[in-house]
Amino acid sequence: MRRQIIVVFLSLFWLVLGPAFGADRGALFKITGNGHAMYLFGTMHVGQPGFYPLEPRIAGAVAGASTLALEIDPGDESNAVAKALQTYGMSAPGSSIDDLTPALRARLNKALLKAGVEASAISRYKPWLVATVLAMAEYAAQGYRADLSVDAHLAQLARASKVPVIALETAVSQMSLFDRLSDFEQLRFLEDTIDQIESGKQDSEVRQIVEAWRTADQAAFEAIAVRAEKDTTVSGRFLKMVLLDERNVVIADKLAGLLQRADNSVAAIGVLHLLGNKSVPALLGARGLKVERVY
């Protein structure tokens, strides 16, 4: 408890003396119901040193929380991720990503070269996983690193204050969703990603999402949500309907349960789960819980 009080005090100290430090990031909601309260924070699954420190309200809330709930606990999933990747991300023996049309193979090779990825390294990857590697390379090219993710930073803050960290999902539950894609849809998913890279749209969208998160720009987030609704590509529909809307229902159920049994908790999930009319905050509000947007 003493450590939690010190962390909260230092957070308030920086709020008064250092407005350049710990600016608002992402999106923050306060959810109340059943006599309990929870902060719901939107994260980025990548990061850079300039993201930190986070602003005092969220940093102090995590340090003094009863529980921190994350999509996946980054400190407790390395073996599970490896197994899930093997099960859902690798092609069957005798099959490989090399089995593409010559035109798509040439475009992929060009994209891999730009990303700095050896073609041999992804030869057994399913098309959806190759697309994910290429998309992550776009973030890396702009200096955003998975090891500096906001989720990992919050987990470190929680553990430093001996706050329990729980996972709302597992690597298996997340990656198994890609099994919904047929072979044809997986190829279209990969083509969509290459299209976006070649057109510069992927680079632009990375900048827009990160900048919206970095400045807690509500208008920019709303514009991103509108674009997602209008995206009719295979990858866009899968992202919106399965990776966001479908998971939002499960996440909202688990957060409502956490709020019922615990007070003063913090939940931190990818910021895209907090956008749109089927977002986690919208689903929690539909349950009769009070949802207040802090920023």
Protein Blocks (a to p, Z undefined) as FASTA:
>chain_A
ZZmmmmmmmmmmmmmmmmmgopaehjaddddeehiacddddddfbdcfklpccdfklmmm
mmmpmbdcdfbdcklmmmmmmmmmmmmmpccehiafklccfklmmmmmmmmmmnopafkl
mmmpcfklmmmmmmmmmmmmnopafklcfklmmmmmmmmnopacddfbdfklmmmmmmmp
cfklmmmmmmmmmmmmmnommmmmmmmmmmmmmnopaklmmmmmmmmmmpmbfklmmmmm
mmmmmmmmmmmmmmmmmmmmpghiacdddfklmgcjkbfklmmmmnopacddfZZ
